[in-house]
Amino acid sequence: MPKPIVTIRYCIDCRWLLRAQWYQGELLQTFADDLDGVMLIPSLGGMFRVAVDEVTVWNRKTEGGFPEIAELKRRVRDLVAPERSLGHTDRA
């Protein structure tokens, strides 16, 4: 069975590539065995959306800003490896 893919759609006009890359690295480091990858997709219109396969886990416009990395990891974990502990992140 294929592993999930996380997609991060980021606005190129807003210059959010570096933020998207940082989230990408954090997710790949944490979920290396649980994901088939983290794909960055350039977008427009202030878009910053993170999804696991087709399930949106963060949308900047509806959530009001950008996620703390601990919250993003918890949301991704809940979909890709719900039994997995995130260590100190779960205790925060």
All heavy atoms as an XYZ file, in Angstrom:
743
protein
N       0.851     -1.188      0.000
C       0.000      0.000      0.000
C       0.898      1.254      0.000
O       1.829      1.347      0.789
C      -0.897     -0.019      1.230
C      -1.799      1.171      1.344
S      -3.121      0.839      2.505
C      -4.443      1.557      1.611
N       0.604      2.204     -0.883
C       1.444      3.406     -0.940
C       1.299      4.264      0.316
O       0.244      4.313      0.936
C       0.941      4.151     -2.175
C      -0.434      3.629     -2.410
C      -0.478      2.230     -1.856
N       2.380      4.918      0.645
C       2.372      5.833      1.788
C       1.793      7.185      1.333
O       1.847      7.535      0.156
C       3.785      6.030      2.314
C       4.406      4.763      2.858
C       5.843      5.027      3.264
C       6.534      3.759      3.671
N       7.952      4.009      3.976
N       1.271      7.964      2.282
C       0.708      9.272      1.929
C       1.786     10.246      1.425
O       2.967     10.103      1.740
C       0.105      9.778      3.236
C       0.108      8.640      4.171
C       1.113      7.657      3.690
N       1.327     11.217      0.684
C       2.180     12.327      0.226
C       1.604     13.618      0.789
O       0.406     13.872      0.679
C       2.239     12.397     -1.307
C       2.913     11.134     -1.868
C       2.976     13.658     -1.770
C       2.883     11.044     -3.378
N       2.459     14.409      1.398
C       2.059     15.726      1.885
C       2.343     16.728      0.772
O       3.402     16.685      0.138
C       2.839     16.112      3.161
C       2.560     17.560      3.559
C       2.505     15.170      4.301
N       1.384     17.617      0.521
C       1.612     18.703     -0.427
C       1.514     20.028      0.316
O       0.653     20.202      1.186
C       0.577     18.697     -1.575
O      -0.735     18.748     -1.037
C       0.725     17.465     -2.439
N       2.422     20.911     -0.016
C       2.406     22.267      0.533
C       2.282     23.215     -0.651
O       3.192     23.320     -1.477
C       3.684     22.576      1.335
C       3.846     21.578      2.486
C       3.657     24.021      1.842
C       5.154     21.716      3.244
N       1.138     23.869     -0.740
C       0.906     24.878     -1.780
C       1.210     26.239     -1.167
O       0.649     26.587     -0.130
C      -0.532     24.832     -2.276
C      -0.877     23.545     -2.979
C      -2.330     23.541     -3.458
N      -2.654     22.280     -4.077
C      -2.403     21.977     -5.352
N      -1.846     22.873     -6.140
N      -2.714     20.794     -5.825
N       2.100     26.975     -1.809
C       2.557     28.246     -1.253
C       2.518     29.333     -2.316
O       2.699     29.068     -3.509
C       3.975     28.105     -0.691
C       4.994     27.829     -1.773
C       5.706     28.869     -2.358
C       5.210     26.540     -2.249
C       6.606     28.630     -3.377
C       6.102     26.288     -3.251
C       6.802     27.341     -3.816
O       7.681     27.106     -4.835
N       2.260     30.553     -1.887
C       2.155     31.682     -2.813
C       3.549     32.174     -3.206
O       4.352     32.540     -2.339
C       1.364     32.812     -2.157
S       1.184     34.263     -3.221
N       3.792     32.201     -4.519
C       5.093     32.684     -4.981
C       5.168     34.213     -4.918
O       6.239     34.767     -4.677
C       5.436     32.167     -6.396
C       4.361     32.538     -7.400
C       5.656     30.673     -6.368
C       4.674     32.177     -8.847
N       4.041     34.889     -5.111
C       4.038     36.349     -5.022
C       4.350     36.822     -3.599
O       4.948     37.873     -3.398
C       2.690     36.925     -5.461
C       2.474     36.821     -6.960
O       3.467     36.675     -7.708
O       1.306     36.875     -7.391
N       3.932     36.037     -2.616
C       4.160     36.378     -1.202
C       5.543     35.949     -0.730
O       5.926     36.243      0.407
C       3.097     35.706     -0.322
S       1.407     36.177     -0.750
N       6.266     35.240     -1.584
C       7.623     34.771     -1.288
C       7.663     33.829     -0.081
O       8.488     33.976      0.821
C       8.579     35.947     -1.112
C       8.634     36.836     -2.341
C       9.701     37.896     -2.216
N       9.715     38.741     -3.378
C      10.433     38.507     -4.475
N      11.170     37.433     -4.564
N      10.402     39.343     -5.486
N       6.772     32.860     -0.087
C       6.679     31.918      1.022
C       7.405     30.609      0.752
O       7.222     29.629      1.481
C       5.211     31.651      1.364
C       4.565     32.817      2.044
C       5.187     33.793      2.779
C       3.180     33.137      2.063
N       4.283     34.695      3.244
C       3.030     34.324      2.821
C       2.050     32.546      1.517
C       1.802     34.903      3.051
C       0.827     33.130      1.741
C       0.699     34.299      2.510
N       8.277     30.580     -0.258
C       9.031     29.362     -0.572
C       9.891     28.910      0.603
O       9.896     27.731      0.951
C       9.901     29.561     -1.811
C      10.861     28.401     -2.133
C      10.086     27.112     -2.386
C      11.739     28.763     -3.313
N      10.625     29.820      1.226
C      11.505     29.418      2.332
C      10.709     28.829      3.498
O      11.129     27.851      4.121
C      12.362     30.588      2.803
C      13.427     31.055      1.810
C      14.175     32.259      2.364
C      14.385     29.930      1.473
N       9.564     29.403      3.792
C       8.706     28.861      4.850
C       8.236     27.459      4.470
O       8.265     26.536      5.279
C       7.504     29.777      5.067
C       6.578     29.324      6.178
C       5.373     30.227      6.282
N       5.700     31.614      6.517
C       5.768     32.179      7.721
N       5.540     31.478      8.792
N       6.052     33.460      7.835
N       7.815     27.289      3.213
C       7.358     25.979      2.739
C       8.491     24.957      2.808
O       8.278     23.810      3.211
C       6.818     26.098      1.316
N       9.692     25.356      2.448
C      10.834     24.453      2.500
C      11.166     24.050      3.940
O      11.530     22.899      4.189
C      12.062     25.093      1.857
C      11.973     25.184      0.359
C      13.127     25.964     -0.230
O      13.566     26.985      0.306
N      13.633     25.477     -1.357
N      11.040     24.980      4.866
C      11.317     24.665      6.268
C      10.309     23.633      6.776
O      10.695     22.641      7.401
C      11.284     25.935      7.122
C      11.583     25.645      8.551
C      12.794     25.299      9.082
C      10.649     25.653      9.636
N      12.660     25.090     10.437
C      11.358     25.308     10.801
C       9.299     25.923      9.722
C      10.748     25.217     12.041
C       8.692     25.847     10.959
C       9.417     25.500     12.100
N       9.020     23.849      6.505
C       8.001     22.871      6.894
C       8.289     21.519      6.228
O       8.159     20.466      6.853
C       6.600     23.336      6.508
C       6.021     24.421      7.377
C       5.527     25.592      6.814
C       5.921     24.273      8.753
C       4.966     26.585      7.597
C       5.354     25.259      9.545
C       4.888     26.412      8.963
O       4.328     27.394      9.749
N       8.669     21.551      4.962
C       8.978     20.328      4.234
C      10.084     19.541      4.948
O       9.953     18.333      5.187
C       9.416     20.668      2.807
C       9.800     19.461      1.974
C      10.374     19.861      0.635
O      11.199     20.783      0.554
N       9.936     19.194     -0.427
N      11.156     20.210      5.288
C      12.266     19.552      5.975
C      11.864     18.980      7.320
O      12.239     17.860      7.675
N      11.091     19.733      8.082
C      10.630     19.264      9.390
C       9.754     18.024      9.265
O       9.891     17.075     10.043
C       9.871     20.377     10.113
C      10.750     21.494     10.621
C      11.568     21.087     11.837
O      11.056     20.335     12.691
O      12.726     21.520     11.933
N       8.852     18.024      8.300
C       7.972     16.880      8.115
C       8.732     15.658      7.615
O       8.490     14.532      8.068
C       6.817     17.237      7.171
C       5.833     18.269      7.716
C       4.834     18.673      6.635
C       5.117     17.757      8.959
N       9.675     15.855      6.693
C      10.469     14.731      6.207
C      11.342     14.150      7.310
O      11.519     12.933      7.401
C      11.334     15.161      5.020
C      10.588     15.366      3.712
C      11.506     16.010      2.677
C      10.028     14.052      3.198
N      11.893     14.998      8.150
C      12.730     14.535      9.263
C      11.897     13.718     10.250
O      12.323     12.671     10.709
C      13.351     15.743      9.975
C      14.300     15.395     11.080
C      15.655     14.972     10.556
O      15.954     15.093      9.379
N      16.474     14.479     11.444
N      10.706     14.190     10.564
C       9.865     13.544     11.571
C       9.182     12.291     11.040
O       9.056     11.304     11.756
C       8.801     14.538     12.079
O       9.471     15.678     12.631
C       7.918     13.913     13.139
N       8.747     12.320      9.784
C       7.937     11.231      9.241
C       8.632     10.506      8.090
O       7.969     10.045      7.154
C       6.578     11.773      8.781
C       5.794     12.428      9.874
C       5.685     13.819      9.938
C       5.172     11.670     10.856
C       4.970     14.428     10.956
C       4.458     12.266     11.880
C       4.360     13.648     11.933
N       9.930     10.356      8.159
C      10.707      9.746      7.075
C      10.194      8.371      6.687
O      10.162      8.022      5.501
C      12.181      9.668      7.467
N       9.762      7.568      7.657
C       9.299      6.209      7.375
C       7.808      6.136      7.070
O       7.311      5.081      6.680
C       9.600      5.293      8.561
C      11.087      5.135      8.800
O      11.858      5.211      7.818
O      11.483      4.944      9.961
N       7.088      7.236      7.257
C       5.629      7.219      7.143
C       5.099      7.885      5.886
O       3.908      7.772      5.593
C       5.004      7.914      8.362
C       5.441      7.283      9.666
O       5.300      6.052      9.802
O       5.945      8.012     10.549
N       5.952      8.609      5.159
C       5.516      9.371      3.989
C       6.258      8.932      2.735
O       7.412      8.508      2.808
C       5.774     10.861      4.194
C       5.035     11.562      5.325
C       5.537     12.998      5.458
C       3.535     11.536      5.089
N       5.603      9.078      1.593
C       6.285      8.892      0.312
C       6.942     10.193     -0.144
O       7.666     10.200     -1.128
C       5.308      8.403     -0.758
C       5.360      6.894     -0.929
O       6.268      6.256     -0.364
O       4.480      6.354     -1.617
N       6.677     11.286      0.552
C       7.329     12.537      0.217
C       6.521     13.740      0.653
O       5.380     13.614      1.093
N       7.174     14.898      0.526
C       6.519     16.183      0.780
C       6.779     17.029     -0.460
O       7.929     17.347     -0.771
C       7.056     16.875      2.045
C       6.388     18.232      2.228
C       6.860     16.001      3.273
N       5.729     17.351     -1.168
C       5.834     18.053     -2.435
C       5.467     19.526     -2.265
O       4.460     19.850     -1.631
C       4.889     17.395     -3.452
C       4.938     18.028     -4.809
S       4.052     17.096     -6.106
C       2.527     16.674     -5.328
N       6.286     20.397     -2.825
C       6.009     21.833     -2.826
C       5.376     22.216     -4.155
O       5.881     21.847     -5.214
C       7.301     22.624     -2.620
C       8.074     22.329     -1.343
C       9.326     23.201     -1.281
C       7.224     22.529     -0.122
N       4.263     22.965     -4.069
C       3.544     23.362     -5.278
C       3.377     24.878     -5.275
O       2.667     25.432     -4.426
C       2.164     22.682     -5.350
C       2.329     21.155     -5.322
C       1.409     23.140     -6.597
C       1.030     20.405     -5.230
N       4.033     25.576     -6.214
C       3.875     27.021     -6.300
C       2.448     27.397     -6.663
O       1.820     26.759     -7.516
C       4.844     27.434     -7.409
C       5.621     26.227     -7.772
C       4.925     25.035     -7.232
N       1.922     28.418     -5.999
C       0.562     28.892     -6.233
C       0.558     30.416     -6.192
O       1.600     31.039     -6.016
C      -0.392     28.330     -5.174
O      -0.436     26.931     -5.238
N      -0.625     30.986     -6.290
C      -0.801     32.440     -6.246
C      -1.925     32.776     -5.276
O      -2.565     31.902     -4.712
C      -1.123     32.969     -7.640
C      -0.043     32.765     -8.704
C      -0.587     33.102    -10.088
C       1.186     33.591     -8.389
N      -2.174     34.060     -5.101
C      -3.347     34.511     -4.354
C      -3.259     34.352     -2.850
O      -4.269     34.170     -2.186
N      -2.050     34.384     -2.305
C      -1.912     34.277     -0.857
C      -2.124     32.869     -0.324
O      -2.329     32.674      0.871
N      -2.043     31.881     -1.188
C      -2.289     30.489     -0.795
C      -1.147     29.951      0.056
O       0.025     30.125     -0.257
C      -2.440     29.625     -2.037
C      -2.318     28.142     -1.812
S      -3.825     27.194     -1.729
C      -4.848     27.805     -2.995
N      -1.503     29.321      1.154
C      -0.580     28.480      1.915
C      -1.430     27.380      2.526
O      -2.133     27.596      3.510
C       0.173     29.241      2.999
C       1.375     28.475      3.471
C       2.602     28.673      2.876
C       1.262     27.522      4.472
C       3.716     27.936      3.274
C       2.365     26.787      4.883
C       3.587     26.992      4.283
N      -1.360     26.207      1.897
C      -2.210     25.089      2.313
C      -1.363     23.819      2.385
O      -0.591     23.536      1.479
C      -3.341     24.894      1.313
C      -4.320     23.815      1.726
C      -5.502     23.718      0.778
N      -6.228     24.976      0.782
C      -6.927     25.441     -0.244
N      -6.994     24.757     -1.369
N      -7.568     26.579     -0.158
N      -1.549     23.086      3.461
C      -0.853     21.811      3.657
C      -1.900     20.714      3.645
O      -2.922     20.808      4.342
C      -0.077     21.790      4.987
C       0.666     20.472      5.160
C       0.885     22.977      5.083
N      -1.654     19.667      2.867
C      -2.599     18.552      2.776
C      -1.849     17.232      2.842
O      -0.705     17.125      2.393
C      -3.399     18.623      1.481
N      -2.506     16.234      3.415
C      -2.034     14.859      3.369
C      -2.941     14.150      2.379
O      -4.148     14.027      2.622
C      -2.093     14.186      4.758
C      -1.691     12.726      4.649
C      -1.214     14.925      5.757
N      -2.348     13.723      1.263
C      -3.130     13.238      0.129
C      -4.177     14.313     -0.191
O      -3.799     15.421     -0.520
C      -3.711     11.850      0.389
C      -2.620     10.768      0.396
O      -1.584     10.977     -0.258
O      -2.803      9.746      1.067
N      -5.452     14.044     -0.049
C      -6.481     15.031     -0.386
C      -7.088     15.723      0.830
O      -8.007     16.525      0.688
C      -7.593     14.364     -1.207
C      -7.110     13.745     -2.516
C      -6.499     14.775     -3.451
O      -7.051     15.877     -3.590
O      -5.456     14.457     -4.051
N      -6.577     15.441      2.016
C      -7.138     15.991      3.247
C      -6.341     17.222      3.670
O      -5.147     17.128      3.982
C      -7.127     14.944      4.391
C      -7.671     15.545      5.678
C      -7.907     13.712      3.987
N      -6.986     18.382      3.701
C      -6.316     19.608      4.129
C      -6.104     19.571      5.638
O      -7.041     19.350      6.401
C      -7.151     20.847      3.756
O      -7.267     20.905      2.329
C      -6.500     22.132      4.257
N      -4.855     19.777      6.053
C      -4.553     19.816      7.488
C      -4.273     21.239      7.969
O      -4.335     21.504      9.169
C      -3.388     18.879      7.873
C      -3.764     17.437      7.634
C      -2.115     19.230      7.144
N      -3.965     22.153      7.035
C      -3.797     23.556      7.398
C      -4.078     24.422      6.184
O      -3.586     24.155      5.082
C      -2.380     23.858      7.894
C      -2.297     25.218      8.496
C      -2.039     26.406      7.852
C      -2.536     25.564      9.848
N      -2.091     27.443      8.725
C      -2.393     26.955      9.969
C      -2.861     24.820     10.976
C      -2.556     27.613     11.172
C      -3.012     25.485     12.178
C      -2.862     26.867     12.271
N      -4.875     25.459      6.381
C      -5.166     26.430      5.335
C      -5.013     27.812      5.960
O      -5.744     28.164      6.883
C      -6.592     26.228      4.804
C      -6.925     27.164      3.666
O      -6.287     28.212      3.495
N      -7.923     26.814      2.891
N      -4.047     28.559      5.473
C      -3.736     29.865      6.046
C      -4.950     30.787      6.084
O      -5.172     31.512      7.060
C      -2.615     30.545      5.248
C      -2.132     31.856      5.847
C      -1.215     32.595      4.888
N      -1.942     33.120      3.752
C      -2.652     34.250      3.753
N      -2.751     34.965      4.837
N      -3.280     34.652      2.674
N      -5.768     30.742      5.062
C      -6.905     31.661      4.997
C      -7.990     31.328      6.007
O      -8.625     32.216      6.564
C      -7.472     31.693      3.588
C      -6.535     32.396      2.617
C      -7.128     32.555      1.245
C      -6.151     33.313      0.358
N      -6.697     33.501     -0.983
N      -8.226     30.056      6.271
C      -9.275     29.685      7.224
C      -8.757     29.549      8.652
O      -9.507     29.739      9.599
C      -9.975     28.375      6.816
O      -9.012     27.327      6.748
C     -10.679     28.533      5.485
N      -7.472     29.226      8.799
C      -6.887     29.031     10.135
C      -6.338     30.340     10.713
O      -6.063     30.413     11.897
C      -5.761     27.994     10.089
C      -6.175     26.652      9.554
C      -6.730     25.739     10.617
O      -6.662     26.073     11.814
O      -7.226     24.673     10.235
N      -6.116     31.318      9.840
C      -5.598     32.593     10.315
C      -4.100     32.583     10.538
O      -3.640     32.624     11.666
N      -3.336     32.480      9.481
C      -1.890     32.534      9.598
C      -1.237     31.195      9.339
O      -1.786     30.336      8.657
N      -0.059     31.039      9.906
C       0.746     29.847      9.681
C       0.781     28.996     10.946
O       0.729     29.522     12.053
C       2.167     30.246      9.279
C       2.209     30.999      7.982
C       2.240     32.382      7.985
C       2.196     30.331      6.774
C       2.255     33.091      6.792
C       2.214     31.026      5.582
C       2.251     32.411      5.583
N       0.927     27.683     10.777
C       0.915     26.817     11.957
C       2.245     26.826     12.697
O       3.305     26.992     12.085
C       0.669     25.430     11.361
C       1.287     25.495     10.000
C       1.033     26.911      9.539
N       2.167     26.642     14.005
C       3.366     26.295     14.761
C       3.759     24.901     14.286
O       2.894     24.069     13.987
C       3.076     26.284     16.261
C       2.725     27.642     16.828
C       3.908     28.601     16.821
O       5.062     28.138     16.975
O       3.673     29.805     16.646
N       5.047     24.610     14.238
C       5.486     23.329     13.698
C       4.946     22.165     14.527
O       4.585     21.116     13.973
C       7.017     23.262     13.542
C       7.410     22.037     12.700
C       7.713     23.263     14.878
C       6.848     22.020     11.302
N       4.840     22.312     15.843
C       4.325     21.233     16.684
C       2.877     20.900     16.313
O       2.500     19.727     16.235
C       4.423     21.598     18.159
N       2.076     21.924     16.067
C       0.672     21.695     15.694
C       0.580     21.029     14.324
O      -0.223     20.115     14.115
C      -0.110     23.003     15.702
C      -1.558     22.866     15.299
C      -2.386     21.972     16.231
O      -1.994     21.774     17.397
O      -3.432     21.471     15.773
N       1.391     21.474     13.380
C       1.370     20.867     12.050
C       1.777     19.397     12.127
O       1.145     18.540     11.517
C       2.294     21.630     11.097
C       2.301     21.133      9.663
C       0.913     21.205      9.036
C       3.312     21.905      8.841
N       2.812     19.099     12.893
C       3.247     17.707     13.048
C       2.160     16.855     13.688
O       1.951     15.708     13.283
C       4.522     17.629     13.879
C       5.750     18.096     13.143
C       6.970     17.981     14.027
C       8.228     18.462     13.344
N       9.413     18.302     14.217
N       1.466     17.386     14.683
C       0.377     16.619     15.309
C      -0.724     16.304     14.302
O      -1.234     15.189     14.246
C      -0.208     17.392     16.499
C       0.588     17.217     17.778
C      -0.168     17.742     18.980
N      -0.281     19.193     18.988
C       0.621     20.014     19.518
N       1.711     19.542     20.081
N       0.429     21.312     19.481
N      -1.082     17.292     13.482
C      -2.153     17.081     12.507
C      -1.749     16.074     11.429
O      -2.551     15.245     11.014
C      -2.568     18.407     11.868
C      -3.270     19.324     12.850
C      -3.710     20.600     12.189
N      -4.274     21.526     13.145
C      -5.035     22.551     12.811
N      -5.310     22.802     11.538
N      -5.515     23.360     13.740
N      -0.515     16.154     10.981
C      -0.024     15.188      9.992
C       0.051     13.806     10.631
O      -0.401     12.818     10.055
C       1.334     15.627      9.416
C       1.966     14.516      8.583
C       1.182     16.901      8.587
N       0.600     13.725     11.826
C       0.715     12.444     12.526
C      -0.638     11.769     12.699
O      -0.774     10.566     12.518
C       1.355     12.674     13.890
C       1.631     11.419     14.751
C       0.524     10.990     15.675
N      -0.156     12.019     16.377
C       0.168     12.467     17.580
N       1.202     11.987     18.230
N      -0.570     13.419     18.151
N      -1.661     12.558     13.047
C      -2.989     11.996     13.266
C      -3.535     11.292     12.024
O      -4.354     10.390     12.129
C      -3.965     13.078     13.736
C      -3.667     13.551     15.153
O      -2.850     12.912     15.859
O      -4.245     14.581     15.553
N      -3.045     11.671     10.851
C      -3.490     11.036      9.605
C      -2.563      9.921      9.126
O      -3.024      8.927      8.583
C      -3.633     12.080      8.502
C      -4.761     13.090      8.695
C      -4.676     14.183      7.645
C      -6.111     12.401      8.636
N      -1.258     10.099      9.305
C      -0.316      9.138      8.715
C       0.162      8.070      9.691
O       0.539      6.983      9.272
C       0.895      9.840      8.056
C       0.440     10.822      7.003
C       1.800     10.489      9.062
N       0.190      8.363     10.983
C       0.692      7.403     11.977
C       0.092      7.727     13.339
O       0.804      8.125     14.265
C       2.211      7.449     12.027
N      -1.230      7.560     13.491
C      -1.897      8.007     14.715
C      -1.393      7.353     15.996
O      -1.509      7.940     17.068
C      -3.369      7.677     14.471
C      -3.418      6.826     13.272
C      -2.148      6.993     12.521
N      -0.811      6.174     15.887
C      -0.316      5.487     17.078
C       1.064      5.995     17.516
O       1.530      5.679     18.604
C      -0.228      3.971     16.810
C       0.868      3.551     15.847
C       0.650      3.926     14.382
O      -0.474      4.263     13.972
O       1.649      3.896     13.623
N       1.688      6.793     16.705
C       3.054      7.238     16.938
C       3.110      8.408     17.922
O       2.334      9.347     17.831
C       3.653      7.670     15.607
C       5.069      8.083     15.712
C       5.682      8.098     14.366
N       7.045      8.489     14.536
C       7.702      9.239     13.688
N       7.118      9.626     12.596
N       8.927      9.560     13.930
N       4.079      8.345     18.818
C       4.320      9.439     19.749
C       5.245     10.465     19.095
O       6.172     10.085     18.380
C       4.961      8.918     21.031
O       5.409      9.999     21.827
N       4.995     11.721     19.367
C       5.896     12.773     18.891
C       6.806     13.250     20.013
O       7.395     14.326     19.933
C       5.086     13.946     18.333
C       4.328     13.668     17.032
C       3.489     14.857     16.635
C       5.273     13.277     15.909
N       6.912     12.474     21.073
C       7.805     12.801     22.171
C       7.396     14.080     22.868
O       6.232     14.256     23.217
N       8.355     14.974     23.050
C       8.081     16.210     23.790
C       7.028     17.083     23.111
O       6.359     17.862     23.751
C       9.374     16.993     24.018
C       9.940     17.591     22.766
N      10.709     16.872     21.885
C       9.807     18.821     22.250
C      11.055     17.640     20.877
N      10.528     18.836     21.062
N       6.844     16.936     21.800
C       5.832     17.726     21.089
C       4.428     17.378     21.577
O       3.571     18.241     21.670
C       5.941     17.479     19.562
O       7.243     17.890     19.142
C       4.908     18.254     18.800
N       4.201     16.110     21.905
C       2.895     15.706     22.437
C       2.644     16.260     23.825
O       1.506     16.454     24.217
C       2.780     14.180     22.485
C       2.422     13.592     21.135
O       1.783     14.286     20.330
O       2.780     12.429     20.900
N       3.693     16.505     24.580
C       3.533     16.996     25.943
C       3.366     18.511     26.012
O       2.961     19.037     27.022
C       4.729     16.572     26.793
C       4.765     15.069     27.017
C       5.866     14.688     27.972
N       7.191     14.957     27.461
C       7.927     14.104     26.745
N       7.440     12.935     26.409
N       9.142     14.429     26.356
N       3.705     19.200     24.942
C       3.655     20.665     24.944
C       2.222     21.173     25.017
O       1.285     20.545     24.674
C       4.346     21.222     23.709
